[in-house]
């Protein structure tokens, strides 16, 4: 996750953009912060998906094979 200071700066730039507009330098800063935020978000989401175990109502593991392979490589859920 992104640092609170950077999230606060993203929000500050959004407010300023709505009210006063941004300089070119601020637009570049905003773009960079947004890219960093998206990268951190995707990384966190990927980690959650890779760690998930899907079980059907009968208790059978129905986790997709692709996810199982990633988990096996990372040693998650100790699959054989």
Secondary structure, DSSP 8 states (H G I E B T S, - for coil): ---HHHHHHHHHHHHHHHHT---HHHHHHHHHHHHHHHHHHHHHHHHHHHT---B-TTS-B---HHHHHHHHHHT-TT--
